[in-house]
Amino acid sequence: MSSIDIRAIVDHYIDAYNRKNIDDMLMNVHPQIEFKNISAGVVNARTNGVTELRTLAQQSLSLFSERQQKIESFELQGSVAVATIAFRAVVAADLPNGLKKGQVLNFSGRSEFEFQDGAISKITDIS
């Protein structure tokens, strides 16, 4: 895959995430996709396979009334595409972790994408 192809697939994934279109988001992922979210050094979500990722994505839809990821920088590091992400979201309802409805979240993180057979095979979100 060319670097242009890789960037286009990542852009498509982020755009679909922002539009809350799960089917479109998963269009270019490998059936055995691995997903991991790491926050403050702790893994707080992990999925294996497209079915588990779809379930997590559907559950996440209700958490935020608004959400937006914006790629601030993008580079290939060997076989891994690394995107620095600015994330903004508005909490949809009071959550058990103490977040309150209407609270605005703004933070930066990094998403690492690995590829297999022309599709995203692994995503690691780090914040």
C-alpha positions as CSV (number, residue, x, y, z in Angstrom):
1,M,0.0,0.0,0.0
2,S,1.2,3.5,-0.8
3,S,1.4,6.2,1.9
4,I,-1.4,8.0,0.0
5,D,-3.7,4.9,0.2
6,I,-2.9,4.6,3.9
7,R,-3.7,8.2,4.6
8,A,-7.0,8.0,2.6
9,I,-8.1,5.0,4.6
10,V,-7.3,6.7,7.9
11,D,-9.1,9.9,6.8
12,H,-12.1,7.8,5.8
13,Y,-12.2,6.1,9.2
14,I,-11.9,9.4,11.2
15,D,-14.5,11.0,9.0
16,A,-17.0,8.2,9.5
17,Y,-16.3,8.2,13.2
18,N,-17.1,11.9,13.3
19,R,-20.3,11.3,11.4
20,K,-21.3,8.5,13.8
21,N,-21.6,6.2,10.8
22,I,-20.4,2.8,12.1
23,D,-20.9,0.8,8.9
24,D,-18.8,3.4,7.0
25,M,-16.2,3.5,9.8
26,L,-15.7,-0.3,9.6
27,M,-15.7,-0.4,5.8
28,N,-11.9,-0.6,5.6
29,V,-11.1,-2.7,8.7
30,H,-9.7,-6.2,8.6
31,P,-12.2,-8.9,9.9
32,Q,-9.7,-9.7,12.7
33,I,-9.2,-6.0,13.7
34,E,-7.6,-5.4,17.1
35,F,-8.6,-2.3,19.0
36,K,-7.1,-0.9,22.2
37,N,-7.7,2.3,24.0
38,I,-5.1,3.4,26.5
39,S,-5.8,6.4,28.8
40,A,-3.3,7.6,31.4
41,G,-1.3,4.4,30.8
42,V,-4.3,2.1,31.5
43,V,-6.0,0.0,28.9
44,N,-9.7,0.8,29.4
45,A,-11.1,-0.8,26.2
46,R,-10.0,-3.7,24.1
47,T,-11.7,-5.6,21.2
48,N,-10.8,-8.4,18.9
49,G,-12.6,-8.8,15.6
50,V,-15.0,-6.5,13.7
51,T,-18.0,-7.7,15.7
52,E,-16.6,-6.6,19.0
53,L,-15.4,-3.3,17.6
54,R,-18.9,-2.7,16.1
55,T,-20.5,-3.4,19.5
56,L,-18.1,-1.0,21.3
57,A,-18.7,1.7,18.6
58,Q,-22.5,1.3,19.0
59,Q,-22.2,1.6,22.8
60,S,-20.1,4.7,22.5
61,L,-22.6,6.5,20.4
62,S,-24.8,7.4,23.4
63,L,-21.9,8.8,25.5
64,F,-21.6,12.0,23.6
65,S,-24.1,14.4,22.1
66,E,-21.3,15.8,20.0
67,R,-17.8,14.4,19.2
68,Q,-15.1,15.3,16.8
69,Q,-11.7,13.9,16.0
70,K,-9.3,16.1,14.0
71,I,-5.9,14.9,12.7
72,E,-3.3,17.4,13.7
73,S,-0.3,15.5,12.3
74,F,0.2,12.3,10.4
75,E,3.3,10.2,9.6
76,L,4.3,6.7,8.8
77,Q,6.7,5.1,11.3
78,G,7.8,2.0,9.5
79,S,4.6,0.0,8.9
80,V,2.5,2.0,11.5
81,A,0.6,5.1,10.6
82,V,0.6,7.5,13.5
83,A,-1.9,10.3,13.8
84,T,-1.9,13.0,16.5
85,I,-5.5,13.6,17.2
86,A,-7.4,16.6,18.8
87,F,-10.6,15.3,20.4
88,R,-13.6,17.4,21.4
89,A,-16.8,16.0,22.8
90,V,-19.9,17.0,24.8
91,V,-21.0,14.5,27.4
92,A,-24.6,13.4,26.7
93,A,-25.6,12.2,30.2
94,D,-24.1,12.0,33.7
95,L,-21.7,9.0,33.7
96,P,-20.5,6.7,36.5
97,N,-17.0,8.0,36.2
98,G,-18.1,11.5,37.3
99,L,-18.5,13.2,33.9
100,K,-21.6,15.4,33.9
101,K,-24.1,16.0,31.1
102,G,-23.1,19.0,29.0
103,Q,-19.4,18.8,30.1
104,V,-17.1,19.6,27.3
105,L,-14.0,17.4,26.8
106,N,-11.0,18.6,24.9
107,F,-7.8,16.6,24.8
108,S,-5.0,15.5,22.4
109,G,-3.9,11.9,21.8
110,R,-2.4,9.6,19.3
111,S,-3.9,6.9,17.2
112,E,-1.7,4.2,15.7
113,F,-3.0,2.3,12.7
114,E,-1.5,-1.0,11.4
115,F,-2.5,-2.6,8.1
116,Q,-2.9,-6.1,6.7
117,D,-4.3,-7.1,3.3
118,G,-5.1,-3.5,2.4
119,A,-7.3,-2.9,5.6
120,I,-6.8,-1.6,9.1
121,S,-5.8,-4.5,11.2
122,K,-4.9,-2.8,14.5
123,I,-5.9,0.5,16.1
124,T,-4.3,1.8,19.3
125,D,-5.7,5.0,20.7
126,I,-3.5,6.6,23.4
127,S,-4.4,9.7,25.5
